[in-house]
Amino acid sequence: MYTEIKQKCKISAPVYIRFRRFLIKKIKIYWARNPIKLGGPNIIVQIDEMKLNHNVKAHRRAPKNPTCVLTMVDTSTIPAKGYAEILKNKEAETIIPIIERVV
């Protein structure tokens, strides 16, 4: 991805890295100030926990480190609002605080 940006924007690697860090910092500040809130009174929020993995059909092997994601979608608005977060583990102690924070 960096090579495409480098070619199109004609920037060096250090400039790209600084700009990327700057954007990530600004995005984190924005979401800290404007947290996502889904649902409300009499509104259903769909919640799903799923495992994402990349299976190559030729090898037919399960990945060594599959990634689990918790997704929540509020379909009461058009377009629907959603939230997804990568889970470190699938224990209730991890999932419940995320749900309480978002819903």
MOCORNOR-V619875 format. One record per run of one state. SS is the DSSP state (~ for helix, > for strand, _ for the rest). FROM is the first residue (numbers start at 0). TO is the last residue. If there is no record, write none. Layout:
ss->(SS,SS)
from->(FROM,FROM)
to->(TO,TO)
This chain:
ss->(_,~,_,~,_,>,_,>,_,>,_,>,_,>,_,~,_)
from->(0,1,9,12,33,39,40,42,43,44,52,66,74,80,87,91,102)
to->(0,8,11,32,38,39,41,42,43,51,65,73,79,86,90,101,102)
